[in-house]
Amino acid sequence: MCDGLGADGWHIVDVSDPYDRPSGREDDILYEGGVIFPVTSNMTPEESGAARTAAVDAAVALPGKVLQDDENGRMLLHGTFKVMYRTCRHCGEAFTQHRPVSQRRRWSWYCSEDHQAEGKRTADRERLRLKRAA
């Protein structure tokens, strides 16, 4: 583990066995000239997805603050997650999207990638039809 301070004042860390640590990290996070050492997770992608789903479910179980409620959909703030409830423009079915509060990207209008591709094809056809008519 930590063998003490080196000559330059930084910790000397023995990482010969990364599983010796409870977190499973391979390297300590040390700031040395603005360089951040890599930290790896010992979670598989399936475990990570399950943990994210559990966190979202736990956040949604609490009452949320309404951020938006209009014809474009209903957005609620649940802890550290934003949840958007919308109706698909292709099939008309209600669907839910969620993401962390820190993300600031657009919400989809379609419930699946297939419906999104079909919506794009329809919009392209309409745009070209109007262009030819002009």
C-alpha positions in Angstrom: 0.0 0.0 0.0 1.5 3.4 0.9 5.2 3.2 1.7 5.4 6.8 2.9 6.5 10.0 1.3 9.1 10.1 -1.5 11.8 12.7 -1.9 9.5 15.0 -3.8 6.8 14.8 -1.2 4.4 12.5 -3.1 3.1 9.2 -1.7 4.9 6.1 -3.0 2.2 3.6 -3.7 2.6 -0.2 -4.2 0.0 -1.3 -6.7 1.4 -4.8 -7.4 -1.9 -6.4 -6.3 -4.9 -4.2 -7.3 -7.3 -6.6 -5.6 -5.6 -5.9 -2.3 -7.8 -2.8 -2.0 -11.5 -2.9 -1.2 -12.3 -0.6 -4.2 -10.4 -2.7 -6.7 -8.5 0.4 -8.0 -5.3 -0.2 -9.8 -3.7 3.3 -9.1 -4.1 6.0 -6.6 -5.3 9.4 -7.9 -2.2 11.5 -7.5 -1.8 14.9 -9.0 1.7 15.2 -10.3 2.2 18.0 -12.8 -1.5 18.1 -13.7 -1.6 14.4 -14.6 -4.4 12.3 -13.1 -3.6 8.6 -12.7 -6.2 6.2 -14.2 -8.7 4.6 -11.9 -10.4 1.4 -13.0 -13.6 -0.2 -11.7 -13.9 -3.8 -10.8 -17.6 -3.8 -11.9 -18.6 -5.5 -15.1 -20.8 -3.5 -17.6 -23.8 -5.6 -16.5 -23.2 -4.7 -12.8 -22.7 -1.1 -13.7 -26.0 -1.0 -15.7 -27.8 -2.7 -12.9 -26.4 -0.2 -10.4 -27.5 2.7 -12.6 -31.0 1.2 -13.0 -31.3 0.7 -9.2 -30.2 4.3 -8.6 -32.8 5.7 -11.1 -35.5 3.5 -9.6 -34.6 4.7 -6.1 -34.6 8.3 -7.2 -37.9 8.0 -9.1 -39.6 6.4 -6.0 -39.3 9.8 -4.2 -41.7 12.6 -5.1 -40.2 14.8 -7.9 -40.2 18.5 -8.5 -41.9 19.4 -11.8 -39.5 21.2 -14.1 -41.7 21.3 -17.2 -45.3 20.3 -17.8 -46.7 21.3 -21.2 -47.6 19.9 -24.7 -43.9 18.9 -25.2 -44.0 16.5 -22.2 -43.6 16.4 -18.5 -40.1 16.6 -16.9 -39.5 15.9 -13.2 -36.4 16.2 -11.0 -35.9 13.2 -8.8 -32.8 13.6 -6.7 -29.9 13.7 -9.1 -31.9 12.5 -12.1 -34.2 14.2 -14.6 -37.1 12.1 -15.9 -39.0 13.1 -19.1 -42.4 11.6 -19.9 -43.4 12.0 -23.5 -45.5 10.6 -26.3 -43.8 9.1 -29.3 -44.4 11.1 -32.5 -44.4 7.9 -34.6 -46.6 5.4 -32.7 -48.3 7.6 -30.1 -47.2 5.4 -27.2 -46.1 7.0 -23.9 -42.4 6.5 -23.0 -40.0 7.6 -20.3 -36.4 8.8 -20.6 -34.0 9.6 -17.7 -30.5 11.1 -17.4 -28.3 12.7 -14.7 -29.0 16.4 -14.0 -25.6 17.4 -15.3 -26.4 16.3 -18.9 -27.8 19.1 -21.0 -28.6 17.4 -24.3 -31.9 17.2 -26.2 -34.6 14.7 -25.3 -35.8 12.3 -28.0 -39.3 12.5 -29.5 -39.3 8.8 -30.4 -39.5 5.7 -28.2 -37.0 3.7 -30.2 -34.2 4.1 -32.7 -36.4 2.5 -35.4 -39.1 5.1 -34.9 -36.5 7.8 -34.9 -35.1 6.6 -38.2 -38.6 6.5 -39.7 -39.3 10.0 -38.4 -36.1 11.3 -40.0 -37.1 9.7 -43.3 -40.5 11.2 -43.2 -39.1 14.7 -42.4 -36.6 14.4 -45.2 -39.3 13.4 -47.7 -41.4 16.4 -46.6 -38.5 18.8 -46.8 -37.6 17.6 -50.3 -41.2 17.8 -51.4 -41.4 21.4 -50.3 -38.1 22.2 -52.0 -39.3 20.7 -55.3 -42.6 22.6 -55.1 -40.8 26.0 -54.6 
